[in-house]
């Protein structure tokens, strides 16, 4: 895993207040993240966050490669928070919450 991806996963874990491990395969990594939740709702939220991290890293990588962008960890984390919030609000009917609360304290939704 590249340093940017590693640090992004650490930042996401800190944001969600979870302990993180880095399994050897992408499948194991996905299973680890999506099984952090105790309840199905938690697992649904974590699946969306996981996909948001992967997608945000991929898009940022493309900007760096094809548009001569620079590494910006804060921008990537902000995009992860925004994407995951949008996707959760669109795909999980029982979840409807403010972006500012999700951005600053997502753990409220894991209660």
Backbone atoms as SQL, in Angstrom:
CREATE TABLE atoms (id INTEGER PRIMARY KEY, chain TEXT, resi INTEGER, resn TEXT, atom TEXT, x REAL, y REAL, z REAL);
INSERT INTO atoms VALUES
  (1, 'A', 1, 'UNK', 'N', 0.852, -1.167, 0.000),
  (2, 'A', 1, 'UNK', 'CA', 0.000, 0.000, 0.000),
  (3, 'A', 1, 'UNK', 'C', 0.901, 1.233, 0.000),
  (4, 'A', 2, 'UNK', 'N', 0.577, 2.190, -0.849),
  (5, 'A', 2, 'UNK', 'CA', 1.392, 3.404, -0.928),
  (6, 'A', 2, 'UNK', 'C', 1.182, 4.261, 0.324),
  (7, 'A', 3, 'UNK', 'N', 2.143, 5.132, 0.642),
  (8, 'A', 3, 'UNK', 'CA', 2.026, 5.964, 1.842),
  (9, 'A', 3, 'UNK', 'C', 0.762, 6.832, 1.861),
  (10, 'A', 4, 'UNK', 'N', 0.355, 7.354, 0.709),
  (11, 'A', 4, 'UNK', 'CA', -0.850, 8.187, 0.654),
  (12, 'A', 4, 'UNK', 'C', -2.082, 7.373, 1.046),
  (13, 'A', 5, 'UNK', 'N', -2.219, 6.188, 0.493),
  (14, 'A', 5, 'UNK', 'CA', -3.363, 5.329, 0.822),
  (15, 'A', 5, 'UNK', 'C', -3.315, 4.917, 2.295),
  (16, 'A', 6, 'UNK', 'N', -2.152, 4.538, 2.767),
  (17, 'A', 6, 'UNK', 'CA', -1.986, 4.139, 4.163),
  (18, 'A', 6, 'UNK', 'C', -2.417, 5.261, 5.099),
  (19, 'A', 7, 'UNK', 'N', -1.914, 6.465, 4.853),
  (20, 'A', 7, 'UNK', 'CA', -2.248, 7.609, 5.705),
  (21, 'A', 7, 'UNK', 'C', -3.718, 7.992, 5.594),
  (22, 'A', 8, 'UNK', 'N', -4.301, 7.803, 4.419),
  (23, 'A', 8, 'UNK', 'CA', -5.728, 8.082, 4.252),
  (24, 'A', 8, 'UNK', 'C', -6.555, 7.125, 5.098),
  (25, 'A', 9, 'UNK', 'N', -6.227, 5.841, 5.048),
  (26, 'A', 9, 'UNK', 'CA', -6.955, 4.869, 5.868),
  (27, 'A', 9, 'UNK', 'C', -6.802, 5.172, 7.349),
  (28, 'A', 10, 'UNK', 'N', -5.609, 5.590, 7.778),
  (29, 'A', 10, 'UNK', 'CA', -5.415, 5.970, 9.180),
  (30, 'A', 10, 'UNK', 'C', -6.288, 7.168, 9.546),
  (31, 'A', 11, 'UNK', 'N', -6.362, 8.155, 8.651),
  (32, 'A', 11, 'UNK', 'CA', -7.186, 9.348, 8.901),
  (33, 'A', 11, 'UNK', 'C', -8.669, 8.993, 8.978),
  (34, 'A', 12, 'UNK', 'N', -9.112, 8.109, 8.109),
  (35, 'A', 12, 'UNK', 'CA', -10.517, 7.675, 8.130),
  (36, 'A', 12, 'UNK', 'C', -10.807, 6.920, 9.427),
  (37, 'A', 13, 'UNK', 'N', -9.900, 6.067, 9.844),
  (38, 'A', 13, 'UNK', 'CA', -10.087, 5.329, 11.099),
  (39, 'A', 13, 'UNK', 'C', -10.173, 6.290, 12.282),
  (40, 'A', 14, 'UNK', 'N', -9.331, 7.297, 12.275),
  (41, 'A', 14, 'UNK', 'CA', -9.371, 8.301, 13.346),
  (42, 'A', 14, 'UNK', 'C', -10.701, 9.049, 13.318),
  (43, 'A', 15, 'UNK', 'N', -11.148, 9.447, 12.132),
  (44, 'A', 15, 'UNK', 'CA', -12.424, 10.154, 11.970),
  (45, 'A', 15, 'UNK', 'C', -13.585, 9.317, 12.496),
  (46, 'A', 16, 'UNK', 'N', -13.571, 8.017, 12.211),
  (47, 'A', 16, 'UNK', 'CA', -14.646, 7.119, 12.644),
  (48, 'A', 16, 'UNK', 'C', -14.421, 6.549, 14.049),
  (49, 'A', 17, 'UNK', 'N', -13.267, 6.861, 14.624),
  (50, 'A', 17, 'UNK', 'CA', -12.904, 6.375, 15.958),
  (51, 'A', 17, 'UNK', 'C', -12.909, 4.848, 16.030),
  (52, 'A', 18, 'UNK', 'N', -12.246, 4.237, 15.058),
  (53, 'A', 18, 'UNK', 'CA', -12.119, 2.778, 15.036),
  (54, 'A', 18, 'UNK', 'C', -10.644, 2.394, 14.984),
  (55, 'A', 19, 'UNK', 'N', -10.363, 1.197, 15.428),
  (56, 'A', 19, 'UNK', 'CA', -9.020, 0.643, 15.326),
  (57, 'A', 19, 'UNK', 'C', -8.867, 0.063, 13.930),
  (58, 'A', 20, 'UNK', 'N', -7.706, 0.251, 13.361),
  (59, 'A', 20, 'UNK', 'CA', -7.506, -0.212, 11.992),
  (60, 'A', 20, 'UNK', 'C', -6.370, -1.225, 11.934),
  (61, 'A', 21, 'UNK', 'N', -6.565, -2.228, 11.102),
  (62, 'A', 21, 'UNK', 'CA', -5.498, -3.170, 10.752),
  (63, 'A', 21, 'UNK', 'C', -5.440, -3.205, 9.230),
  (64, 'A', 22, 'UNK', 'N', -4.342, -3.663, 8.713),
  (65, 'A', 22, 'UNK', 'CA', -4.160, -3.697, 7.268),
  (66, 'A', 22, 'UNK', 'C', -3.909, -5.126, 6.801),
  (67, 'A', 23, 'UNK', 'N', -4.986, -5.853, 6.499),
  (68, 'A', 23, 'UNK', 'CA', -4.838, -7.217, 5.992),
  (69, 'A', 23, 'UNK', 'C', -4.063, -7.242, 4.670),
  (70, 'A', 24, 'UNK', 'N', -3.636, -8.433, 4.270),
  (71, 'A', 24, 'UNK', 'CA', -2.799, -8.583, 3.078),
  (72, 'A', 24, 'UNK', 'C', -3.532, -8.478, 1.754),
  (73, 'A', 25, 'UNK', 'N', -4.834, -8.680, 1.748),
  (74, 'A', 25, 'UNK', 'CA', -5.558, -8.639, 0.480),
  (75, 'A', 25, 'UNK', 'C', -6.681, -7.609, 0.536),
  (76, 'A', 26, 'UNK', 'N', -7.103, -7.148, -0.624),
  (77, 'A', 26, 'UNK', 'CA', -8.194, -6.179, -0.702),
  (78, 'A', 26, 'UNK', 'C', -9.491, -6.788, -0.182),
  (79, 'A', 27, 'UNK', 'N', -9.697, -8.075, -0.437),
  (80, 'A', 27, 'UNK', 'CA', -10.899, -8.757, 0.055),
  (81, 'A', 27, 'UNK', 'C', -10.912, -8.796, 1.581),
  (82, 'A', 28, 'UNK', 'N', -9.790, -9.141, 2.176),
  (83, 'A', 28, 'UNK', 'CA', -9.693, -9.169, 3.640),
  (84, 'A', 28, 'UNK', 'C', -9.867, -7.778, 4.228),
  (85, 'A', 29, 'UNK', 'N', -9.319, -6.792, 3.548),
  (86, 'A', 29, 'UNK', 'CA', -9.456, -5.407, 3.999),
  (87, 'A', 29, 'UNK', 'C', -10.924, -5.004, 3.998),
  (88, 'A', 30, 'UNK', 'N', -11.636, -5.305, 2.941),
  (89, 'A', 30, 'UNK', 'CA', -13.068, -4.999, 2.845),
  (90, 'A', 30, 'UNK', 'C', -13.850, -5.716, 3.949),
  (91, 'A', 31, 'UNK', 'N', -13.591, -6.993, 4.133),
  (92, 'A', 31, 'UNK', 'CA', -14.300, -7.761, 5.158),
  (93, 'A', 31, 'UNK', 'C', -14.016, -7.221, 6.557),
  (94, 'A', 32, 'UNK', 'N', -12.780, -6.821, 6.797),
  (95, 'A', 32, 'UNK', 'CA', -12.439, -6.236, 8.099),
  (96, 'A', 32, 'UNK', 'C', -13.265, -4.977, 8.345),
  (97, 'A', 33, 'UNK', 'N', -13.228, -4.047, 7.384),
  (98, 'A', 33, 'UNK', 'CA', -13.926, -2.769, 7.557),
  (99, 'A', 33, 'UNK', 'C', -15.426, -2.937, 7.678),
  (100, 'A', 34, 'UNK', 'N', -15.995, -3.801, 6.887),
  (101, 'A', 34, 'UNK', 'CA', -17.454, -3.916, 6.882),
  (102, 'A', 34, 'UNK', 'C', -17.983, -4.751, 8.044),
  (103, 'A', 35, 'UNK', 'N', -17.096, -5.376, 8.784),
  (104, 'A', 35, 'UNK', 'CA', -17.526, -6.133, 9.961),
  (105, 'A', 35, 'UNK', 'C', -17.163, -5.445, 11.271),
  (106, 'A', 36, 'UNK', 'N', -16.779, -4.175, 11.198),
  (107, 'A', 36, 'UNK', 'CA', -16.500, -3.419, 12.410),
  (108, 'A', 36, 'UNK', 'C', -17.781, -3.088, 13.165),
  (109, 'A', 37, 'UNK', 'N', -18.877, -2.977, 12.433),
  (110, 'A', 37, 'UNK', 'CA', -20.143, -2.599, 13.053),
  (111, 'A', 37, 'UNK', 'C', -20.808, -3.756, 13.770),
  (112, 'A', 38, 'UNK', 'N', -21.482, -3.426, 14.851),
  (113, 'A', 38, 'UNK', 'CA', -22.194, -4.437, 15.623),
  (114, 'A', 38, 'UNK', 'C', -23.521, -4.766, 14.954),
  (115, 'A', 39, 'UNK', 'N', -24.169, -3.753, 14.426),
  (116, 'A', 39, 'UNK', 'CA', -25.495, -3.923, 13.833),
  (117, 'A', 39, 'UNK', 'C', -25.420, -3.788, 12.319),
  (118, 'A', 40, 'UNK', 'N', -26.436, -4.274, 11.625),
  (119, 'A', 40, 'UNK', 'CA', -26.469, -4.206, 10.158),
  (120, 'A', 40, 'UNK', 'C', -26.359, -2.764, 9.668),
  (121, 'A', 41, 'UNK', 'N', -27.012, -1.832, 10.353),
  (122, 'A', 41, 'UNK', 'CA', -26.929, -0.422, 9.958),
  (123, 'A', 41, 'UNK', 'C', -25.471, 0.041, 9.957),
  (124, 'A', 42, 'UNK', 'N', -24.719, -0.345, 10.981),
  (125, 'A', 42, 'UNK', 'CA', -23.305, 0.035, 11.048),
  (126, 'A', 42, 'UNK', 'C', -22.541, -0.535, 9.861),
  (127, 'A', 43, 'UNK', 'N', -22.800, -1.795, 9.558),
  (128, 'A', 43, 'UNK', 'CA', -22.117, -2.441, 8.436),
  (129, 'A', 43, 'UNK', 'C', -22.445, -1.754, 7.121),
  (130, 'A', 44, 'UNK', 'N', -23.693, -1.333, 6.952),
  (131, 'A', 44, 'UNK', 'CA', -24.072, -0.615, 5.729),
  (132, 'A', 44, 'UNK', 'C', -23.304, 0.696, 5.623),
  (133, 'A', 45, 'UNK', 'N', -23.239, 1.441, 6.714),
  (134, 'A', 45, 'UNK', 'CA', -22.502, 2.708, 6.707),
  (135, 'A', 45, 'UNK', 'C', -21.031, 2.471, 6.397),
  (136, 'A', 46, 'UNK', 'N', -20.448, 1.462, 7.016),
  (137, 'A', 46, 'UNK', 'CA', -19.028, 1.184, 6.810),
  (138, 'A', 46, 'UNK', 'C', -18.731, 0.699, 5.399),
  (139, 'A', 47, 'UNK', 'N', -19.658, -0.029, 4.792),
  (140, 'A', 47, 'UNK', 'CA', -19.472, -0.434, 3.388),
  (141, 'A', 47, 'UNK', 'C', -19.416, 0.799, 2.490),
  (142, 'A', 48, 'UNK', 'N', -20.304, 1.735, 2.738),
  (143, 'A', 48, 'UNK', 'CA', -20.318, 2.957, 1.927),
  (144, 'A', 48, 'UNK', 'C', -19.032, 3.745, 2.142),
  (145, 'A', 49, 'UNK', 'N', -18.592, 3.866, 3.372),
  (146, 'A', 49, 'UNK', 'CA', -17.341, 4.589, 3.648),
  (147, 'A', 49, 'UNK', 'C', -16.172, 3.887, 2.960),
  (148, 'A', 50, 'UNK', 'N', -16.118, 2.571, 3.035),
  (149, 'A', 50, 'UNK', 'CA', -15.018, 1.821, 2.412),
  (150, 'A', 50, 'UNK', 'C', -14.949, 2.102, 0.912),
  (151, 'A', 51, 'UNK', 'N', -16.088, 2.017, 0.242),
  (152, 'A', 51, 'UNK', 'CA', -16.116, 2.275, -1.203),
  (153, 'A', 51, 'UNK', 'C', -15.743, 3.727, -1.482),
  (154, 'A', 52, 'UNK', 'N', -16.189, 4.633, -0.641),
  (155, 'A', 52, 'UNK', 'CA', -15.858, 6.044, -0.811),
  (156, 'A', 52, 'UNK', 'C', -14.350, 6.286, -0.705),
  (157, 'A', 53, 'UNK', 'N', -13.701, 5.596, 0.208),
  (158, 'A', 53, 'UNK', 'CA', -12.240, 5.732, 0.342),
  (159, 'A', 53, 'UNK', 'C', -11.549, 5.232, -0.923),
  (160, 'A', 54, 'UNK', 'N', -11.916, 4.048, -1.366),
  (161, 'A', 54, 'UNK', 'CA', -11.296, 3.477, -2.567),
  (162, 'A', 54, 'UNK', 'C', -11.507, 4.395, -3.766),
  (163, 'A', 55, 'UNK', 'N', -12.739, 4.850, -3.964),
  (164, 'A', 55, 'UNK', 'CA', -13.066, 5.702, -5.109),
  (165, 'A', 55, 'UNK', 'C', -12.348, 7.049, -5.023),
  (166, 'A', 56, 'UNK', 'N', -12.303, 7.642, -3.848),
  (167, 'A', 56, 'UNK', 'CA', -11.644, 8.942, -3.682),
  (168, 'A', 56, 'UNK', 'C', -10.146, 8.840, -3.927),
  (169, 'A', 57, 'UNK', 'N', -9.530, 7.766, -3.445),
  (170, 'A', 57, 'UNK', 'CA', -8.101, 7.567, -3.715),
  (171, 'A', 57, 'UNK', 'C', -7.846, 7.384, -5.208),
  (172, 'A', 58, 'UNK', 'N', -8.697, 6.616, -5.862),
  (173, 'A', 58, 'UNK', 'CA', -8.550, 6.382, -7.298),
  (174, 'A', 58, 'UNK', 'C', -8.682, 7.690, -8.078),
  (175, 'A', 59, 'UNK', 'N', -9.685, 8.483, -7.767),
  (176, 'A', 59, 'UNK', 'CA', -9.881, 9.753, -8.478),
  (177, 'A', 59, 'UNK', 'C', -8.723, 10.713, -8.227),
  (178, 'A', 60, 'UNK', 'N', -8.232, 10.752, -6.989),
  (179, 'A', 60, 'UNK', 'CA', -7.107, 11.640, -6.678),
  (180, 'A', 60, 'UNK', 'C', -5.842, 11.181, -7.400),
  (181, 'A', 61, 'UNK', 'N', -5.658, 9.884, -7.474),
  (182, 'A', 61, 'UNK', 'CA', -4.529, 9.333, -8.229),
  (183, 'A', 61, 'UNK', 'C', -4.590, 9.772, -9.681),
  (184, 'A', 62, 'UNK', 'N', -5.782, 9.719, -10.266),
  (185, 'A', 62, 'UNK', 'CA', -5.940, 10.126, -11.662),
  (186, 'A', 62, 'UNK', 'C', -5.631, 11.601, -11.868),
  (187, 'A', 63, 'UNK', 'N', -6.026, 12.435, -10.927),
  (188, 'A', 63, 'UNK', 'CA', -5.705, 13.869, -11.020),
  (189, 'A', 63, 'UNK', 'C', -4.193, 14.064, -10.996),
  (190, 'A', 64, 'UNK', 'N', -3.512, 13.346, -10.126),
  (191, 'A', 64, 'UNK', 'CA', -2.050, 13.462, -10.036),
  (192, 'A', 64, 'UNK', 'C', -1.390, 13.004, -11.332),
  (193, 'A', 65, 'UNK', 'N', -1.832, 11.889, -11.870),
  (194, 'A', 65, 'UNK', 'CA', -1.197, 11.322, -13.064),
  (195, 'A', 65, 'UNK', 'C', -1.548, 12.084, -14.333),
  (196, 'A', 66, 'UNK', 'N', -2.827, 12.372, -14.526),
  (197, 'A', 66, 'UNK', 'CA', -3.275, 12.901, -15.813),
  (198, 'A', 66, 'UNK', 'C', -3.426, 14.417, -15.861),
  (199, 'A', 67, 'UNK', 'N', -3.464, 15.066, -14.698),
  (200, 'A', 67, 'UNK', 'CA', -3.626, 16.515, -14.689),
  (201, 'A', 67, 'UNK', 'C', -2.507, 17.206, -13.915),
  (202, 'A', 68, 'UNK', 'N', -1.439, 16.478, -13.663),
  (203, 'A', 68, 'UNK', 'CA', -0.280, 16.992, -12.947),
  (204, 'A', 68, 'UNK', 'C', -0.662, 17.611, -11.597),
  (205, 'A', 69, 'UNK', 'N', -1.609, 16.984, -10.920),
  (206, 'A', 69, 'UNK', 'CA', -2.020, 17.445, -9.593),
  (207, 'A', 69, 'UNK', 'C', -0.982, 17.080, -8.553),
  (208, 'A', 70, 'UNK', 'N', -1.206, 17.549, -7.349),
  (209, 'A', 70, 'UNK', 'CA', -0.304, 17.251, -6.245),
  (210, 'A', 70, 'UNK', 'C', -1.057, 16.466, -5.170),
  (211, 'A', 71, 'UNK', 'N', -0.303, 15.761, -4.364),
  (212, 'A', 71, 'UNK', 'CA', -0.904, 14.996, -3.275),
  (213, 'A', 71, 'UNK', 'C', -1.492, 15.967, -2.266),
  (214, 'A', 72, 'UNK', 'N', -2.752, 15.765, -1.943),
  (215, 'A', 72, 'UNK', 'CA', -3.442, 16.613, -0.980),
  (216, 'A', 72, 'UNK', 'C', -4.311, 15.725, -0.093),
  (217, 'A', 73, 'UNK', 'N', -3.741, 15.306, 1.028),
  (218, 'A', 73, 'UNK', 'CA', -4.424, 14.367, 1.917),
  (219, 'A', 73, 'UNK', 'C', -5.704, 14.952, 2.495),
  (220, 'A', 74, 'UNK', 'N', -5.703, 16.237, 2.813),
  (221, 'A', 74, 'UNK', 'CA', -6.908, 16.865, 3.367),
  (222, 'A', 74, 'UNK', 'C', -8.035, 16.864, 2.346),
  (223, 'A', 75, 'UNK', 'N', -7.713, 17.161, 1.107),
  (224, 'A', 75, 'UNK', 'CA', -8.728, 17.145, 0.048),
  (225, 'A', 75, 'UNK', 'C', -9.321, 15.744, -0.120),
  (226, 'A', 76, 'UNK', 'N', -8.477, 14.741, -0.082),
  (227, 'A', 76, 'UNK', 'CA', -8.961, 13.365, -0.218),
  (228, 'A', 76, 'UNK', 'C', -9.895, 13.018, 0.942),
  (229, 'A', 77, 'UNK', 'N', -9.504, 13.346, 2.167),
  (230, 'A', 77, 'UNK', 'CA', -10.347, 13.048, 3.326),
  (231, 'A', 77, 'UNK', 'C', -11.667, 13.814, 3.249),
  (232, 'A', 78, 'UNK', 'N', -11.619, 15.078, 2.860),
  (233, 'A', 78, 'UNK', 'CA', -12.855, 15.860, 2.704),
  (234, 'A', 78, 'UNK', 'C', -13.766, 15.241, 1.647),
  (235, 'A', 79, 'UNK', 'N', -13.185, 14.774, 0.554),
  (236, 'A', 79, 'UNK', 'CA', -13.986, 14.126, -0.494),
  (237, 'A', 79, 'UNK', 'C', -14.599, 12.813, -0.008),
  (238, 'A', 80, 'UNK', 'N', -13.864, 12.083, 0.793),
  (239, 'A', 80, 'UNK', 'CA', -14.388, 10.838, 1.368),
  (240, 'A', 80, 'UNK', 'C', -15.598, 11.142, 2.237),
  (241, 'A', 81, 'UNK', 'N', -15.477, 12.142, 3.069),
  (242, 'A', 81, 'UNK', 'CA', -16.588, 12.509, 3.958),
  (243, 'A', 81, 'UNK', 'C', -17.808, 12.954, 3.155),
  (244, 'A', 82, 'UNK', 'N', -17.593, 13.777, 2.134),
  (245, 'A', 82, 'UNK', 'CA', -18.710, 14.271, 1.324),
  (246, 'A', 82, 'UNK', 'C', -19.348, 13.145, 0.515),
  (247, 'A', 83, 'UNK', 'N', -18.533, 12.361, -0.165),
  (248, 'A', 83, 'UNK', 'CA', -19.074, 11.255, -0.973),
  (249, 'A', 83, 'UNK', 'C', -19.847, 10.256, -0.120),
  (250, 'A', 84, 'UNK', 'N', -19.256, 9.872, 0.986),
  (251, 'A', 84, 'UNK', 'CA', -19.934, 8.876, 1.823),
  (252, 'A', 84, 'UNK', 'C', -21.254, 9.429, 2.351),
  (253, 'A', 85, 'UNK', 'N', -21.285, 10.680, 2.741),
  (254, 'A', 85, 'UNK', 'CA', -22.532, 11.295, 3.217),
  (255, 'A', 85, 'UNK', 'C', -23.593, 11.300, 2.116),
  (256, 'A', 86, 'UNK', 'N', -23.198, 11.726, 0.917),
  (257, 'A', 86, 'UNK', 'CA', -24.154, 11.750, -0.206),
  (258, 'A', 86, 'UNK', 'C', -24.668, 10.348, -0.508),
  (259, 'A', 87, 'UNK', 'N', -23.755, 9.394, -0.591),
  (260, 'A', 87, 'UNK', 'CA', -24.145, 8.027, -0.944),
  (261, 'A', 87, 'UNK', 'C', -25.022, 7.400, 0.136),
  (262, 'A', 88, 'UNK', 'N', -24.709, 7.648, 1.396),
  (263, 'A', 88, 'UNK', 'CA', -25.521, 7.103, 2.489),
  (264, 'A', 88, 'UNK', 'C', -26.927, 7.689, 2.442),
  (265, 'A', 89, 'UNK', 'N', -27.014, 8.992, 2.280),
  (266, 'A', 89, 'UNK', 'CA', -28.334, 9.631, 2.250),
  (267, 'A', 89, 'UNK', 'C', -29.171, 9.175, 1.063),
  (268, 'A', 90, 'UNK', 'N', -28.522, 8.810, -0.022),
  (269, 'A', 90, 'UNK', 'CA', -29.256, 8.343, -1.210),
  (270, 'A', 90, 'UNK', 'C', -29.592, 6.855, -1.154),
  (271, 'A', 91, 'UNK', 'N', -28.759, 6.069, -0.516),
  (272, 'A', 91, 'UNK', 'CA', -28.913, 4.613, -0.627),
  (273, 'A', 91, 'UNK', 'C', -29.450, 3.906, 0.612),
  (274, 'A', 92, 'UNK', 'N', -29.413, 4.567, 1.751),
  (275, 'A', 92, 'UNK', 'CA', -29.890, 3.937, 2.983),
  (276, 'A', 92, 'UNK', 'C', -31.039, 4.780, 3.525),
  (277, 'A', 93, 'UNK', 'N', -32.267, 4.374, 3.235),
  (278, 'A', 93, 'UNK', 'CA', -33.442, 5.189, 3.566),
  (279, 'A', 93, 'UNK', 'C', -33.562, 5.589, 5.037),
  (280, 'A', 94, 'UNK', 'N', -33.136, 4.738, 5.947),
  (281, 'A', 94, 'UNK', 'CA', -33.284, 5.065, 7.366),
  (282, 'A', 94, 'UNK', 'C', -32.246, 6.070, 7.856),
  (283, 'A', 95, 'UNK', 'N', -31.299, 6.415, 7.008),
  (284, 'A', 95, 'UNK', 'CA', -30.253, 7.367, 7.382),
  (285, 'A', 95, 'UNK', 'C', -30.493, 8.700, 6.682),
  (286, 'A', 96, 'UNK', 'N', -30.790, 9.671, 7.464),
  (287, 'A', 96, 'UNK', 'CA', -30.938, 11.024, 6.938),
  (288, 'A', 96, 'UNK', 'C', -30.386, 11.957, 7.999),
  (289, 'A', 97, 'UNK', 'N', -29.250, 12.557, 7.706),
  (290, 'A', 97, 'UNK', 'CA', -28.626, 13.401, 8.705),
  (291, 'A', 97, 'UNK', 'C', -27.838, 14.514, 8.041),
  (292, 'A', 98, 'UNK', 'N', -27.483, 15.507, 8.836),
  (293, 'A', 98, 'UNK', 'CA', -26.810, 16.683, 8.286),
  (294, 'A', 98, 'UNK', 'C', -25.362, 16.368, 7.932),
  (295, 'A', 99, 'UNK', 'N', -24.887, 17.069, 6.917),
  (296, 'A', 99, 'UNK', 'CA', -23.507, 16.883, 6.491),
  (297, 'A', 99, 'UNK', 'C', -22.540, 17.347, 7.570),
  (298, 'A', 100, 'UNK', 'N', -22.841, 18.467, 8.213),
  (299, 'A', 100, 'UNK', 'CA', -21.913, 18.991, 9.220),
  (300, 'A', 100, 'UNK', 'C', -21.736, 18.012, 10.382),
  (301, 'A', 101, 'UNK', 'N', -22.818, 17.353, 10.778),
  (302, 'A', 101, 'UNK', 'CA', -22.702, 16.366, 11.851),
  (303, 'A', 101, 'UNK', 'C', -21.900, 15.159, 11.382),
  (304, 'A', 102, 'UNK', 'N', -22.171, 14.682, 10.173),
  (305, 'A', 102, 'UNK', 'CA', -21.423, 13.553, 9.608),
  (306, 'A', 102, 'UNK', 'C', -19.938, 13.896, 9.495),
  (307, 'A', 103, 'UNK', 'N', -19.638, 15.097, 9.030),
  (308, 'A', 103, 'UNK', 'CA', -18.257, 15.535, 8.830),
  (309, 'A', 103, 'UNK', 'C', -17.504, 15.583, 10.162),
  (310, 'A', 104, 'UNK', 'N', -18.157, 16.141, 11.181),
  (311, 'A', 104, 'UNK', 'CA', -17.474, 16.386, 12.451),
  (312, 'A', 104, 'UNK', 'C', -17.599, 15.267, 13.480),
  (313, 'A', 105, 'UNK', 'N', -18.691, 14.507, 13.426),
  (314, 'A', 105, 'UNK', 'CA', -18.894, 13.484, 14.440),
  (315, 'A', 105, 'UNK', 'C', -19.709, 12.310, 13.897),
  (316, 'A', 106, 'UNK', 'N', -19.148, 11.540, 12.988),
  (317, 'A', 106, 'UNK', 'CA', -19.904, 10.443, 12.376),
  (318, 'A', 106, 'UNK', 'C', -20.271, 9.340, 13.363),
  (319, 'A', 107, 'UNK', 'N', -19.560, 9.274, 14.475),
  (320, 'A', 107, 'UNK', 'CA', -19.837, 8.203, 15.432),
  (321, 'A', 107, 'UNK', 'C', -21.226, 8.317, 16.050),
  (322, 'A', 108, 'UNK', 'N', -21.856, 9.471, 15.956),
  (323, 'A', 108, 'UNK', 'CA', -23.234, 9.611, 16.440),
  (324, 'A', 108, 'UNK', 'C', -24.168, 8.650, 15.721),
  (325, 'A', 109, 'UNK', 'N', -23.831, 8.290, 14.496),
  (326, 'A', 109, 'UNK', 'CA', -24.687, 7.425, 13.694),
  (327, 'A', 109, 'UNK', 'C', -24.384, 5.947, 13.895),
  (328, 'A', 110, 'UNK', 'N', -23.445, 5.670, 14.774),
  (329, 'A', 110, 'UNK', 'CA', -23.118, 4.281, 15.081),
  (330, 'A', 110, 'UNK', 'C', -23.632, 3.882, 16.461),
  (331, 'A', 111, 'UNK', 'N', -24.463, 4.726, 17.040),
  (332, 'A', 111, 'UNK', 'CA', -25.025, 4.432, 18.372),
  (333, 'A', 111, 'UNK', 'C', -26.190, 3.480, 18.260);
